[in-house]
Amino acid sequence: MRIVYVNGEYVPEAEAKVSVFDRGFLFADGVYEVTSVLDGKLVDFAGHAARLNRSLSELEMRAPCDEAALLDIHRNLVDRNGIVDGLVYLQVTRGAADRDFLYPDAETVPTLVLFTQAKPDLKDPAKARTGMDIITIPDRRWGRRDIKTVQLLYPSMGKMMAKAAGADDAWMIEDGAVTEGTSNNAYIVKGNTIVTRHLGEEILHGITRAAILRMAAEAQMKVEERSFTVEEALEADEAFVTSASTFVMPVVSIDGKSLGNGAPGPVAKRLREIYLDESLAKAV
């Protein structure tokens, strides 16, 4: 049985519980991170810890513990659950308090929950070889998408829209431009140039995104951080998405229209190889 961490205790998942008054449950007043595990080690843990602290700060929420303690919990869970390739999910909420729109007093103890998910095909999923089909949908999320909150209902709806259309995922569109995928950052490639949305409050500041853009620059690929339209994407040579759970995943069609030759492109393939090699070498 899977072992879960809840507020200082490692317990079987059937015994993992939080209060019905928890503000994560009542108000989605919480943030989260997902860290990949490759060969039993954590990928880019420092980046995820730094983004977690930023999210907490933006919401004036107390950190439940320091980075060293958080790393220890992650490693403990990976070991206890025998995770070789998979994910560690972390969620922090403002804690349990009587229901009130106002934040509770500063002494309220945050809720900290972590659990693992085994993903045996994380290094080499089928979609990395065949590519993803995506649809486009309006972006109807709240404005502060740079904060990694647990408000994921609309992205969940977007994935269901994609499933109903026979696709793998959706890109969200706002003011005529692509913001990002339902759970990933979006990119197009034209020639030797990679284009992806600039950072701002409109998109999540992806940890994998930052690593991929650095690696692309080191590989002498040109990068443009700017908005792009669906029409521009359809004229691109290739496209891909990045996230902590998919690394670099090629996109082969948008709204039923094939990109390039309809197969994963060389830039996405190369960046995935580079990312996996470096991640395996530097994982902790």
N, C-alpha and C positions, 0 to 999 in steps of 0.2 A: 504494500500500500504506500502511496505517495506521502512523503513527510512535508508539511507546510510550516512556515514560520509565521506566528501571530503574536505580536507584542511581547517579544522576549522568550517565547516558548516554541519548541519544535514539537509538533503534534501530528498524528495521523489526519489525513484530509477530512475524514468524517467528523473529526472533533474540532476542526478549525472554524471558529465563530467570532463574529464581531457584534457589537450592540445594534439593536434596531434604531437607536438614536444616533448612530454614527452619521456624521455630516456627509460622508461619501455616499451613503445610501439615500439620505434625505435631500441633498442639494447637489450631488456630484461635486462636492467640495473636496477634491483630492487631485493628486497628480500621480503619474506613473512613469516607469522606465522598463524597457525590455533589453536584456543583455544576452547576446548569443554565447553559446558554449561550443567550442571546437576542441576535440580530443581532450575533453575534461577541463579545459581552461577557458577563462572569460575573455571575450573580445572587446577591446576598447572600454574597459571598465571605468577608467579615469574620466573619459569623455561623458559617459552616462551619468557618473556621479556629479560632475560639474553642471550638466544640464539640469539634473534633479535639484541641485541647490539654487539654480537660477529660477526654476519654476516655483519653488517654495518661496523664494524672496519676492517674486512678482505678486504672489498671493498673500504675502505677509503671514506665512505659515511656518511654524517651528520645525526645525529638522529633528527627526526622532533620534538620531545618533550621528557620530562623525563618520568620515569616509573609511577609516580603518575598521571600525566595527561593522560597517555595511559590507565591506569586502569579506570580512570573516564570515558573515551570515551567508553571503553568496556561495563562498567556497564550501561551507558546511552543508548547505542544501544540495549542491552539486554532488558532494561526496555521499551524503546520506541516501540520495536517490539514484546513485549510480549513473549519472548523466554523462554520456560520452559526447554526443552532438545534440544540442537542444537549446532551450531558452530558459532564462530566469526572469520571471515577471515580478516587479516590485510596485507596491502602491502605498502611498502615504495620504492619509486624510487628516482633516483638522481635528478629528477625534469625536467622541460622543458628548453630546450636550442636549439640553432641552431644545425642542424645535423653535428656532427663531431665525429670521433672516439676518439679523446682526450676528457678527462673529462672536463666539463665546469668549470669556476672559482669557488672557494670555497664558494662564496656568493650565488650561485644558491640555491633556496629554494627547499628542498625535497618535493615530493608529498606523501601525506599520505591518504590512502583510507581504510575504514573498512566497512564490511557489515555482516549481520547475515544470517544463514540458519537454519530453524526449522527442527529438526530431532526427531519426536515423538518416534521412535523405537530405539533411541540411546542406551538406557540401555539394551534392549533385542531384537536385530535384529535376524531374522530367521537364518542367517548364523552362529551366535554364537552357535546355537543348532545343526545345520547340518554339519557345517564345509565348508571350501572353497576348490575348485579345482583350482590348479594353473598349469601353463605351465612354461617352462624355455625358456629364450631368451638371446641372446648376450647382454652384457652391452656396449652400444655405446654412453654413456653420456660423458660430459667433465670431466676433472680430479678432480675438486674441488667440490666434492659432499657434503663435510662437510659444505659448505656455502648454506644456504637455499634460493637459487635464484628462480626467476620466470621462469627460463629456463626449462620448463616442457614438451616440445614437444615430446622428446623420451619416457618419462614415459606415455604420452598420447597415443603414438603409441603402446607401450607395452600393455596397457589396451585394445586397439582395437584388437591387435593380440590375446589376451586372449579371448575376446568376440567372435571373429571369430572361435576360436577353441572350443567354448562351455564351457569355463572355467571362473573363477571369477577374476583371476589376474595372474600376471607373476612374477617370480623371475629372476633376471638378473645374468648372469654368466660372469666372467672375469678370464682369466688364469686358467680355470678349477674349480673355486670356486664360491660359491654364494656370491654376494655382498649384495643385499637387494631386497625387492619388489619394484614395481613401485612407491608406496607411503607409504612404511612401512618397518620396520626392520624385518629380518627373523630369525627364531630359529628352532632348532631340539631338541628332547629329547631322551636320551638313558638311561634307568634305572632311576637313581635319578639325572642325569646330564643334565643341559640345556646348549646348545652350541649356541653361536651367534657370528657373525663377530666382531673382535676387532675394536676399534675406530681408525680412520685415515682419510685421505682425500678421501678414496674410498667410504665412506658411510656417510649418515646424522647422526649426533649425536642426536638420538631421545630423546625427553623429556620423553615420555612414556617408552622408552627403559630403561632409567636411573632409573625410578621409579620401573619398573618391576624387574630389576636385584637386586635392593635393597630389595624389598619385597621377592624375591626368597631366597636371602641369610638369611633374617630374619626367613623364614620358614624352614631353614635348608636344602635347596636344593643346590646342588653343581652347580656352574656356571663356564663354560669355555669360555673365550672370544678369539676366534680363527676362522680361516677360516674353512669351511667345503664344501665338494663336493656334487653334486647331488646324486652320488652313496651312499655316507654316509647318506644323507637325506632319501633315499629310504629304507635303513636298519634301520632307527630310529623307536622308538616306537610311536612317535607322532611329530607333528610340529605345529608351530603357527606364527602369525605375530603380531606386535604391532604398533599402531600409535595413534595420538590424536583423530582421528575420529572413530577408530574401537576398541580402548583399547586393549584387547587381543582377537584375532580371530583365532580359530583352523583351521589348514590345513589338509585335509583328503586324498588328492591325488596330485601327481606330474606327469605331462605328462601322465595322464591316468592310472597311477599305484597307487593303494591304499596304504596308510600308516597304519601300525598296523592292527587294525581290521576294518579300513575304517570309523571309527566314531571319533568324537572329544575325545581327551585323557584327563585323569584326571588332569595332570599338567596344561594344558591350562585352563581347567574349574576352577581349584582352584585359579590360578593367576588372572583370570578375576574377580572372586568373591572378592578376597582380594583388587584388584585395585579399584573396584567400591565402596566397603565399605569405603576405606580410602579416595577416591576422594570425595565422598559425605560428609564425615566428615570434610574434610579440605578445601573444595571449598570456594572461596571468592566472 
